[in-house]
Amino acid sequence: MDDTEELLSIGAFARRVGLAPSALRFYDDCGVLRPARVDAVTGYRHYAAGQAARAVRLRRLRAAGLPLVDVAVVLDGPRDAARDVLRAHLERTRRTADEARAVVEGFLREAAGAVERRGAWARARVGGAELASAIRQVAPAVAAGAAREEFPVLGCVLLELIDGELRLVATDRYRLAVRVLRPTVFEGGMRQVLIAAETARSLAEWAVRQVFVDVECEGEREREREAEMAGVRLRSGADCREVPAGVGGGGRSGDGAAERFPDYGLVLEGLEGLETGRHRVIVDRVGLRDAVAGRAGVVSLAVAVGDGDVHGDGDRDVGGREGGRVLEVAGGGRETVRLRAVRTGPGLRITFDPAVLVPALEAGVGPDVLLEIAAADQPVVVRSADQGSFTTLVMPVRECAADERFDTRRADGCDDGMAEAAARGLNTDG
């Protein structure tokens, strides 16, 4: 860089190129857009004016839905490889657009009628398709079978109106799914509603046909300083759905620990304290899902492990391949699959139950998935690489060496769900 070239703060550069500062930090972590200078004392990033063109190209490629690993090829790879990547993505977007057009044409209708308002009710207005998608994303994390029988509250989806947001939450103690929607209209105070999973799924089938949906929750009732769960109804024009709230889908939730939904906020706050040493792996979401699905047993994910691993900027991954850009998916009676990946942090190997990981990947948003791994025995954050509205936490399984292979199982320490996380909020003991 020319020492005389203008340097911009991250905020000024973000405004110039149309990217959020958080996105610039993320792209720095991924190595696709490094700052020109980082202050050794404060850690503040500064960018050269000449980097604006690359940043704008990066923003436009991401806005077009190009996976991050393909963006790197377009920006830095050979011209032929870039052309192949762009042509393949163009074909994917054409197919997606055709499918979306067919869906939208089937759902479009004029919304009419005034919404009846009552002072005791809180209201949040969201798009019908958006609400349906959110329900379908979190619903796979709802508990079933013995876990639901033991803790009926885990068979529900928690709906919250709080801080100008509509949040949907579900957990079975091995997974935690949180989807945040930002309503165009938000009136009233905080509300919490438990909706049985079956009821929530039927609401998604209704909501997807609506242009918009008003989610209305009745007023809170204080009982021993804790707000009782509220009733809820969904409206679209003159069409109204009264929703049975609470465990079992009938009425409000009552007293007692059995009907208190786990405090998911404590779990998320606990993970924020584990930033130091966290691994980040970005990979094609559908590719990873297909690589994990159909395996008969636990699956291991590995990046730059073994003799080929070199930490830092000179990393190599398994087998001496350069760049640390391959994620190996192995185990479960299928051949090893290698996927292009972007990662930060040292080499790692972690194991999952496919029955837990695959639904989290299927419910994801966008072409890429970001795995944030604090440790092999801590919940793993599974989310879109640059869209933060949907987050899933997945508990890995413990790994044991046997016959020079990794034989994995849920150890006693994992049978209680999210291990230490459970003690911070995903327990059901109130």
C-alpha positions in Angstrom: 0.0 0.0 0.0 1.2 3.5 -0.8 1.9 5.3 2.5 0.3 8.4 1.0 -3.0 6.6 0.2 -6.0 7.8 2.2 -7.0 5.5 5.1 -10.6 5.3 6.2 -12.0 4.1 9.5 -14.2 1.0 9.4 -17.3 3.1 9.8 -16.3 5.6 7.0 -15.3 2.7 4.7 -18.6 0.9 5.4 -20.6 3.9 4.4 -18.6 4.3 1.2 -19.0 0.8 0.0 -22.5 0.0 1.4 -21.4 -2.8 3.8 -22.1 -2.9 7.6 -19.1 -2.7 9.9 -20.0 -6.2 11.2 -19.8 -7.5 7.7 -16.4 -6.0 7.1 -15.2 -7.6 10.3 -16.6 -10.9 9.1 -15.0 -10.7 5.7 -11.7 -9.9 7.4 -12.0 -13.0 9.5 -12.7 -15.0 6.4 -9.7 -13.5 4.5 -11.7 -12.1 1.5 -11.3 -8.4 2.5 -8.5 -7.6 4.8 -8.1 -4.1 6.2 -5.1 -2.1 5.0 -3.9 -1.5 8.5 -4.9 -2.7 12.0 -3.9 -0.5 15.0 -1.6 -2.7 17.2 -2.9 -1.1 20.4 -6.6 -0.5 19.8 -7.3 -3.2 17.2 -9.1 -0.7 15.1 -9.3 -1.5 11.4 -8.5 1.0 8.7 -9.1 0.6 5.0 -7.5 2.1 1.9 -9.7 4.1 -0.5 -8.4 1.8 -3.2 -10.1 -1.2 -1.6 -13.5 0.2 -2.3 -13.8 -1.4 -5.7 -13.1 -4.9 -4.3 -15.5 -4.3 -1.4 -18.3 -3.2 -3.8 -17.8 -6.3 -6.0 -17.9 -8.5 -2.9 -21.1 -6.8 -1.7 -22.8 -7.2 -5.1 -21.7 -10.9 -5.4 -23.1 -11.6 -1.9 -26.3 -9.7 -2.7 -26.7 -12.0 -5.7 -26.6 -15.0 -3.4 -23.1 -16.3 -4.3 -21.6 -18.6 -1.7 -18.6 -17.2 0.0 -16.3 -19.9 -1.2 -17.4 -19.1 -4.8 -16.9 -15.3 -4.2 -13.2 -16.0 -3.4 -12.9 -17.8 -6.8 -14.5 -14.9 -8.7 -12.4 -12.3 -7.0 -9.0 -14.1 -6.9 -9.2 -17.2 -9.0 -8.4 -17.9 -12.6 -10.7 -16.4 -15.1 -12.0 -19.7 -16.4 -12.8 -20.9 -12.9 -14.6 -17.7 -12.1 -16.6 -18.0 -15.3 -17.6 -21.6 -14.5 -18.7 -20.6 -11.0 -20.8 -17.7 -12.2 -22.5 -19.8 -14.9 -23.4 -22.5 -12.4 -24.8 -19.9 -10.0 -26.8 -18.2 -12.7 -28.5 -21.5 -13.5 -29.3 -22.1 -9.8 -30.8 -18.6 -9.5 -32.9 -19.2 -12.6 -34.4 -22.4 -11.1 -35.0 -20.7 -7.8 -36.7 -17.7 -9.4 -39.0 -20.0 -11.4 -40.0 -21.9 -8.2 -40.5 -18.6 -6.2 -42.6 -17.1 -9.0 -44.9 -20.1 -9.0 -45.3 -20.0 -5.2 -45.9 -16.2 -5.1 -48.5 -16.3 -7.9 -50.4 -19.0 -5.9 -50.4 -16.9 -2.7 -51.1 -13.3 -4.0 -54.5 -12.0 -2.9 -55.8 -8.7 -1.8 -55.8 -8.2 2.0 -58.8 -6.3 3.2 -60.5 -5.4 6.4 -59.6 -3.5 9.5 -57.9 -5.2 12.4 -59.9 -5.1 15.6 -57.8 -3.6 18.3 -58.2 -3.9 22.1 -56.0 -2.0 24.5 -54.9 -5.1 26.4 -53.4 -6.8 23.4 -49.9 -6.5 21.9 -49.5 -6.7 18.2 -46.7 -7.5 15.7 -47.2 -7.5 11.9 -45.0 -9.7 9.8 -45.2 -11.1 6.3 -47.2 -14.3 6.1 -44.5 -16.3 4.1 -41.9 -15.0 6.5 -43.8 -16.2 9.6 -44.4 -19.6 7.9 -40.7 -20.0 7.1 -39.7 -19.1 10.7 -42.0 -21.6 12.2 -40.8 -24.3 9.8 -37.2 -23.5 10.7 -37.5 -23.8 14.4 -40.1 -26.7 14.5 -37.5 -29.5 13.9 -35.9 -28.6 17.2 -39.1 -29.4 19.2 -38.7 -32.5 21.4 -40.5 -35.7 20.6 -40.9 -39.1 22.1 -39.6 -39.8 25.7 -38.1 -36.3 26.0 -41.5 -34.7 25.3 -43.3 -37.1 27.6 -40.9 -36.2 30.4 -40.9 -32.4 29.7 -44.1 -31.5 27.8 -43.0 -27.9 27.6 -40.3 -29.0 25.1 -43.1 -30.1 22.7 -44.0 -26.5 22.2 -42.7 -23.5 20.2 -42.2 -20.4 22.3 -43.4 -17.2 20.7 -42.1 -13.9 22.1 -42.9 -10.3 21.4 -40.0 -8.4 22.9 -37.8 -5.4 22.2 -39.6 -4.7 18.9 -39.0 -8.2 17.7 -41.0 -11.4 17.2 -39.0 -14.4 18.3 -39.7 -18.1 17.8 -37.8 -20.6 19.9 -37.7 -24.4 20.2 -35.4 -26.9 21.9 -35.2 -30.6 22.6 -32.1 -30.2 24.9 -29.7 -31.4 22.1 -30.7 -28.5 19.8 -31.8 -24.9 20.3 -33.3 -23.0 17.4 -34.0 -19.3 17.5 -35.5 -17.2 14.7 -35.9 -13.5 15.0 -38.4 -11.5 12.8 -38.5 -7.7 12.7 -42.2 -6.6 12.4 -43.3 -3.7 10.3 -45.7 -2.8 13.1 -45.1 -3.4 16.8 -47.5 -2.3 19.6 -47.6 -3.1 23.2 -45.3 -4.7 25.7 -43.5 -8.0 26.1 -45.6 -11.2 25.7 -44.8 -14.9 25.8 -46.9 -17.7 24.3 -46.4 -21.5 24.2 -47.8 -23.1 21.1 -48.0 -26.9 20.7 -45.7 -28.0 17.8 -48.6 -29.5 15.8 -50.6 -26.3 16.2 -47.6 -24.2 15.1 -47.1 -26.3 11.9 -50.8 -25.9 11.0 -50.4 -22.1 11.5 -47.5 -22.2 9.1 -49.7 -23.8 6.4 -52.2 -21.0 6.9 -49.8 -18.1 7.2 -47.9 -19.0 4.0 -51.0 -18.1 2.0 -51.3 -14.6 3.6 -49.7 -11.4 2.4 -49.3 -10.3 6.0 -50.2 -11.6 9.5 -50.9 -9.7 12.7 -49.8 -11.7 15.7 -51.9 -10.5 18.7 -51.2 -11.5 22.3 -53.4 -10.6 25.2 -52.2 -8.8 28.2 -49.9 -10.3 30.8 -51.1 -11.4 34.2 -48.6 -11.1 37.0 -48.3 -14.0 39.4 -45.6 -14.0 42.0 -43.6 -11.5 39.9 -43.7 -13.8 36.8 -45.8 -13.1 33.7 -48.3 -15.8 33.0 -48.3 -17.1 29.4 -50.7 -15.1 27.3 -53.3 -16.2 24.8 -52.7 -15.5 21.1 -54.5 -15.0 17.8 -53.4 -14.5 14.2 -55.2 -12.2 11.8 -55.0 -11.5 8.1 -57.7 -9.1 7.0 -61.0 -10.5 8.1 -59.5 -14.0 8.6 -58.7 -14.8 12.2 -57.1 -17.8 13.9 -57.6 -18.3 17.6 -54.6 -20.2 18.8 -54.7 -22.6 21.7 -51.7 -21.6 23.9 -49.7 -23.6 26.4 -48.5 -27.2 26.9 -50.7 -29.6 25.0 -52.1 -26.9 22.8 -55.1 -26.1 25.2 -55.3 -22.9 27.1 -52.6 -20.9 28.8 -49.6 -22.5 30.5 -50.2 -22.9 34.2 -48.0 -22.9 37.3 -45.1 -25.2 38.0 -41.7 -25.9 36.7 -43.0 -28.5 34.2 -44.6 -25.7 32.1 -41.7 -23.1 32.3 -39.9 -22.9 29.0 -36.1 -23.0 29.3 -34.3 -19.7 29.5 -32.6 -19.8 26.1 -31.2 -16.3 26.7 -28.9 -17.6 29.4 -27.5 -20.1 27.0 -26.8 -17.6 24.3 -25.2 -15.2 26.8 -23.0 -18.0 28.0 -21.7 -18.7 24.5 -20.8 -15.0 24.1 -18.1 -15.6 26.8 -16.5 -18.3 24.8 -15.3 -16.2 21.9 -11.6 -16.7 22.7 -10.2 -19.6 20.7 -13.5 -20.1 18.8 -13.2 -22.0 15.4 -15.3 -20.7 12.5 -15.9 -22.8 9.5 -17.9 -21.6 6.4 -19.1 -24.2 3.9 -21.8 -24.7 1.3 -24.9 -25.5 3.4 -26.6 -27.9 0.9 -23.3 -29.6 0.2 -22.7 -30.2 3.9 -26.2 -31.4 4.5 -26.0 -33.9 1.6 -22.6 -35.1 2.9 -23.9 -35.7 6.4 -27.3 -37.1 5.5 -27.8 -40.9 5.1 -25.0 -41.9 7.4 -25.8 -44.8 9.7 -23.8 -43.6 12.6 -22.1 -40.5 14.0 -20.2 -38.3 11.6 -17.0 -36.5 12.1 -16.1 -33.1 10.6 -12.4 -32.3 10.3 -10.4 -29.3 9.1 -6.6 -29.2 9.0 -6.0 -32.0 11.5 -3.0 -34.4 11.7 0.5 -34.0 10.4 -0.5 -31.6 7.6 -1.8 -29.0 10.0 0.1 -25.8 10.4 -1.5 -23.1 12.5 -1.7 -19.4 11.4 -1.3 -17.9 8.0 0.7 -20.9 6.7 -2.0 -23.5 7.4 -2.4 -26.6 5.3 -5.2 -29.1 5.7 -5.4 -32.9 5.7 -3.0 -34.6 3.3 -0.9 -31.4 2.8 -3.4 -29.6 0.6 -2.7 -25.9 0.8 -4.8 -23.2 2.3 -6.8 -25.1 4.9 -9.9 -24.9 2.6 -11.2 -28.4 2.8 -13.7 -29.8 5.3 -13.7 -33.6 5.5 -16.9 -35.4 6.4 -16.4 -39.0 7.4 -18.0 -41.9 9.3 -21.4 -43.4 9.4 -20.7 -46.1 6.9 -20.2 -43.8 3.9 -17.1 -42.6 2.0 -15.3 -39.5 3.1 -16.6 -36.3 1.4 -14.4 -33.3 1.0 -16.0 -29.8 0.7 -14.4 -26.5 0.0 -14.5 -24.3 3.1 -13.2 -21.1 4.7 -12.1 -21.3 8.3 -10.4 -19.4 11.0 -8.8 -20.8 14.1 -6.6 -23.9 14.6 -7.3 -27.4 13.2 -10.2 -29.2 14.6 -12.2 -32.4 14.6 -15.7 -32.7 16.0 -18.4 -35.3 15.9 -22.2 -35.1 15.6 -25.3 -37.3 15.5 -26.6 -36.8 11.9 -30.1 -36.9 13.2 -29.4 -33.7 15.1 -27.1 -31.9 12.6 -29.0 -32.5 9.4 -32.3 -30.8 10.5 -30.3 -27.8 11.6 -28.7 -27.6 8.1 -32.0 -28.1 6.3 -33.6 -25.2 8.3 -30.7 -22.8 7.5 -30.9 -19.5 5.6 -28.8 -18.7 2.5 -26.3 -20.7 0.5 -23.5 -20.8 3.2 -23.5 -22.1 6.7 -21.3 -20.9 9.5 -20.2 -23.3 12.2 -18.9 -21.5 15.3 -17.2 -24.1 17.6 -15.9 -23.1 21.0 -14.9 -26.6 22.1 -15.7 -30.2 21.3 -18.0 -30.5 24.3 -19.8 -27.2 23.9 -22.9 -26.3 21.8 -22.0 -25.4 18.2 -23.6 -22.4 16.7 -25.0 -23.2 13.2 -26.2 -20.1 11.3 -26.1 -18.3 8.0 -22.6 -16.9 7.3 -23.8 -13.3 7.0 -27.5 -13.4 8.0 -28.1 -13.4 11.7 -31.9 -13.8 11.9 -31.8 -17.6 12.4 -29.5 -19.4 14.8 -29.4 -23.0 15.8 -27.3 -24.5 18.6 -26.3 -28.2 18.2 -24.7 -30.4 20.8 -21.8 -32.5 19.5 -21.2 -36.1 20.7 -18.1 -37.3 22.6 -15.3 -38.9 20.6 -13.4 -42.0 21.8 -10.5 -43.7 20.0 -10.9 -47.4 19.2 -9.1 -49.6 16.7 -7.3 -46.6 15.2 -10.8 -45.2 14.3 -13.1 -42.9 16.0 -16.0 -44.7 17.6 -18.4 -42.1 18.8 -21.4 -42.2 21.1 -23.4 -40.0 23.4 -21.5 -40.3 26.6 -23.0 -40.0 30.0 -22.0 -36.3 30.1 -23.9 -35.6 26.9 -27.1 -37.5 27.8 -28.4 -34.5 29.7 -28.6 -32.4 26.6 -26.4 -29.4 26.2 -24.1 -30.2 29.1 -22.9 -27.0 30.7 -25.4 -25.1 28.7 -28.2 -26.9 30.3 -27.1 -25.7 33.7 -27.2 -22.2 32.3 -30.7 -22.3 31.0 -31.7 -25.3 28.9 -32.8 -27.2 32.0 -36.5 -27.7 32.8 -36.2 -27.3 36.5 -37.3 -23.6 36.4 
